[in-house]
């Protein structure tokens, strides 16, 4: 292959990756808002033709699975970056939580029952949860947050905050920021009484997905 042909090939590959990123971003926005939305709505928002979309994702179920895999992969890498960040662990943890909430990925829970997740998605979720737990432990060991919090607690908090939707996007964002700030203040309150009960474990967090998987596979 000549140099010019190689350059053209790399250009086409880069363009294909950009198109796929637009499709996945559009699918996350469209399908978490309405899991019953047609593929044509995703194609329209992404600015790609329906034929192109179906060549990449032959079914809506395939697209949904890829959206979840991509979203969870983004959370995993963000958690890894926060864990490896130098400096104050609290800054890294709070920055991760703010990114996590704003990324839209917690809304993937709205896709429950729309497709049957593969086992690889559960493996990815567990790896992500382990990284978040290590981030929590690192921050607590540095004396920057209370020690009775788990990564599961943070996943629940972010998931609930992402559900604050009243129809006005600007107001919704302001409310999410307000309550995330309140949650962060609570996490940093070292002299607070110990929390009652126990934090959710990984099995509890994935149970709704397991139940949806069994329901669709039966």
N, C-alpha and C positions, 0 to 999 in steps of 0.2 A: 504494500500500500504506500503510495506516494505521500509526501508531507502535506500537500494541499488536501488530499482525500482524508488524511488523518485529522486535519484541522476541521474539515467539514463534519466528519463523524463526531468529533468531540462537541462541536457546536450543536448538532442535532440531539446528542445525548443530554447536553445541558438544558436545551429547550424542553426536552421531554420531561426532565426532572422538574423544571419550573412549572410546566403544565400540570404535572401530577400534584405538586404542592398546592397549586391553585384549586385543583379538584378536591383534595382532601380538606383544605380550609373551608371551601364552600360546602362540602358535605357535612362537616362538623357543625357549621352554622345552620344549615337547612334541616338536617335530619334530627339534630337534638331538639330543635324547635318543633318539628313535626315528623316523627318517624314514618308516617304514611305518605310523606311528600314524594312525588315521582322523581325519577332520575333526571327528567328534563329540567326540573327546577335547579338541580345541582349543576347541570351543564350550563344553564343560563347564567347563574351567578358566577361560575368559574370562567365563563367566556370561552368555552370550548364546544365543539359540535357533539351532538348526541352519539353519532357514529364513533367518534374518537373516544368518547367516554366508555361506550360499550366494548370497544376493542380492548381497553385496559381493564375494565370491570364488567364481565359478561352478565352479572346479575346484581341486583340491589344487595343481596345478602353478602356477596363478595366485597362490595364497596363498604358496607357497614363493618365487616370484619376488619378491613384495612384501616378504616377510620379509627376504630378502637385501638388497633395495634399501633398506629402512628401516634395517637394521642397519649397512650400509656408510655410509649417510647420517649416522647418529649418530656413527660413528667420524670421518668427515670433519669434522663440525662440532666435535667435541671436539678434534681436531688443530688446527683453525683457531683455536679459542679459546685453546689452549695457546700457539700461535705468536704470537698477538696479546697475550698476557698481559704486563702490565708486571712489572718486578722481575727476580728471579733466573731465568734460563732453565732451570736445573737443576730448580728447584722445579716449573716448568711441565711439563717433560718427564717427571719422575718421577711427578707427579700424573696426567698423561695416561696413562702406562703402567699405573698402578694402576687407573684408571677403565676402561681398555681391557680389562684382564684380568677385572675384576669384572663388566663389562657383559654377558658371555655371548656377545658378537658373534664372538670368535674361533672359536666352535664352529660357525659357519656352514659351515666346511669339511666338517662331517659331512653336509651336504646334497648333496655332490658326487654326481652321477649320478641325483639325484631329479627334476631338471628341466633344461631346456635354457636357460641364461642368455642374455638378449638382449645385444646389443652395448653398450647403454647402461649395463649393470652393469659391464662392463669399463672403460668410460670413467670411471665413478664410482670404481672401484677405483684407477685410475691417478691420478686427481685426489687421492684420499686419500693414496696413497703419496707423491706429490709434496709434500704438506703435511707429512707425517711426516719426509720427507727434509730439508725446510727447517727443521723444528724441531730435528732432529739437528745440522744445520750451524750454526744459531744458538747452540745450547748449546756446541758444540765451539769456535766462534769466541770465545765468552766465557771459554774456558779452564776449563769446568766438567765436561767429559767428554773421554774419549780421542777422537782424531781419525780413527781407523781403523774407525769404526763407521758403518753406513749405516741408512737407514730400513728397508731390507729385513731387516737383522739383527734389528731390534726386532720386526718382524712375525713372524719365525720364532721368536724367544724367547717372545713372548706366546702364539703358537699352540701351542708345545710345553707351556708351563706350563698352558694351559687344559685340556690333555688329562690332567692329574693327577686322576684320578677312581678312587677305590677303593671306592665304595659308601657311605661315611660323609661326608655333605656338610660337616659341621663340620670333620672331620679333613682333608678335601680342601682346604677353604678355608685352613686353617692351613698346609698344605704349600705351596700356591700362594704364600701370603704369604712363607713362609720363602725359597723359591727366587727369588721376585721381588726380595726384599731382597738376596740373594746376587748376582743379576744386576746390580742397580743399583750395588752396591759394585764389581763388575768394570768397569762402564761408567765409573765415576768415577776409576778407577785410572790416572792420567795417565802414570805412569812405567813402566807394564807393557810388556813386549816386544810388538812389532807382531804382530798376528794373522796366521796363515798363510792362504794361499788368498785367495779373493775373496768378497765379500758377494753374496747373491742379487740379481739384477737384476729389474726388473718383469716381464720375459717369463718368468723362472723362477717367479715367484710366481703368475702367472696360468695357467701351463701345465696344472696339474691340471684347472682349470675348462675350458680349451680342449679338453682331451682328452675330458672328460665331455660337453661340448657336441657334439663330433664324433661320439662314440659314440651319443648319443641321436638325433642328426639323421640318422644313416646308415640 
